[in-house]
Amino acid sequence: MIKRKLKLNVDLGEKRKKDSVVEVECDRWGMPLDHFWRQRVLDSEHDNCVEFVEEKTIKKDSSLKKEKKKSAEEIDPEGDK
């Protein structure tokens, strides 16, 4: 079971206001387990009432490390301090 965030694009009652973000439990395919949220996701295909918020993942770039190492060798090829 995973948790995903939904951003509300419209008011969904008194407690659920526009532009708020709700965390919902989802199955392994990313569909909410709760019937209410599952129906809102299906409705959003037509009226865009909710949308999933994608979390950005930062990957370490190994090429950046190679560039740093290369530039350090260019400055001091002997490794003298």
VEXGUTI-48599 format. One record per atom (N, C-alpha, C, O): x, y, z. Coordinates in pm, whole numbers, plus 50000, padded with zeros to 5 digits. Example, Ala and Ser with C-alpha at 12.3 -4.5 7.8 and 13.67 -1.06 7.14 Angstrom:
2
513194943150780
512304955050780
513204967050780
514244966850846
512854977550708
513674989450714
512905000350787
513415011450804
END
This chain:
81
500854988350000
500005000050000
500905012450000
501865013250076
500575021949915
501355034249906
500455046249936
499235045249932
501085057349966
500335069749989
500705079549880
501875081449848
499675085849823
499865096049721
499115108449762
498195107849844
499505119749706
498865132449738
497975136849623
498345135949506
496785141649659
495835146949563
495665161849589
495485166049704
495705169849484
495445184149494
494025186549447
493625181849340
493245193849527
491865196749492
491795209349407
492315219849446
491175208449292
491025219949202
489695227049219
489495237749163
488785221149297
487475227249327
487155224549474
487765215849536
486205231849529
485725229049665
484925216149664
484065214149579
485225207449759
484475194849774
483865194549914
484205186049995
482985203649941
482355204550072
483005215350157
483885222550111
482565216350282
483065226750371
484495224450416
485265233950429
484865211950440
486195209050492
487255207650383
488445209350409
486835204550263
487775202150154
487725213950058
486855214649971
488655223150074
488665235549996
489605234549877
490515226249872
489365243249780
490185244049659
491655246549695
491945253749790
492555240549620
494015241849633
494585235049757
495765236649785
493775227549831
494335220049943
494865206649891
494445201849786
495775200749967
496385188049929
496005177550033
496125179850153
495555166149985
495115155250071
495955142950041
496195139649925
496405136150146
497165123850127
496205111950140
495485110850240
496195103250040
495295091750040
496085078950021
497135078849955
495575068150080
496185055050062
495735049149929
494555049749894
496685043549855
496395038249723
496885023849712
497745019449789
496325016649615
496805003149589
498095003849506
498605014749479
498614992549469
499904992349399
499834998449259
500875001149198
498645000449207
498465006749076
498245021849087
498155028748985
498175026849210
498035041249230
496605046249242
496395058349245
495625037349248
494225041349264
493875041849413
494235032749487
493195052549457
492825053649599
491955041949646
491105037049572
492195037549769
491415026749828
490045031649875
489065024249869
489995044049921
488745049749969
487805052449851
488215058249750
486555048249865
485585049449756
485375063949713
485285066649593
485295073349808
485065087349776
486185092749686
485905098849583
487435090549725
488565095749648
488725088549515
489105094649415
488435075649513
488495068249388
487505073949287
487835075249169
486295077449331
485305083349243
485725097349197
485465101049082
486365105049286
486835118349246
487905117349139
487935125349046
488795107549151
489845105649050
489215101848917
489635106948812
488225093148919
487545089348795
486775101148735
486745102948614
486165109348822
485445121348776
486405131648716
486025139148626
487625131848765
488565142248720
488935140748574
489465150048514
488675129048515
488915127548371
488005136948293
488345141148183
486845140048349
485865148548280
485875163048327
485765172348247
486015165048460
485875178748512
487125184148581
487115195548629
488215176348586
489485180748643
489325185848787
489885196248822
488565178648869
488315183149006
489505180149099
489725187549195
490245169649072
491435166349151
492555162249057
492315158548942
493775162949109
494925158149032
495975152849129
496095157749241
496715142949086
497785137549169
498965147149167
499315152749063
499565149049284
500745157349297
501945147949288
502095138949371
502775150149189
503965141749173
505095147549256
505415159449246
505695139049336
506815143449417
508075142249334
508295132249265
508905152449341
510145152449263
511185143849335
511385145149456
511825135349260
512905127349315
514215132549257
514315135049137
515185133949342
516485138949300
517435127149288
517695119949384
517935125349167
518885114549144
520285120449144
520525131249090
521205113149204
522585117449202
523155114749064
523005103749009
523795124549010
524345123348876
525825119948887
526625127948936
526195108048841
527575103648850
528475111648756
529665112948781
527905116848647
528715124748553
529195137648619
530265142648584
528425143048713
528825155148783
530065152448868
530975160648874
530105140848933
531275137149013
532505135548925
533605139648964
532335129748806
533465127948714
534005141448669
535215143248656
533085151048644
533515164248602
534295171348712
535285178148684
533855169848835
534565176148947
535955170148961
536925177348983
536045156848947
537335150148959
538255154448846
539445156748868
537715155648725
538495159648609
539025173848627
540185176648597
538175182848675
538605196748692
539655197848802
540525206548794
539595189648904
540595189649011
541925184748957
542975189948997
541915174948868
543165170048808
543765180448715
544985181648706
542915188148647
543425198548557
544115209548636
545105215248589
543625212548754
544225222948837
545565218148892
546555225448887
545595206148945
546805200749007
546995186248962
546605177049033
547595184148845
547715170648791
548585161448877
548385149248876
549535166848950
550425158749034
549775154749165
550185144949227
548775162049207
548115159449334
548875165649452
548625162249567
549805174849422
550565181549528
549665191349603
548775197449546
549925192549731
549165201949812
550025213649851
549565222749920
END
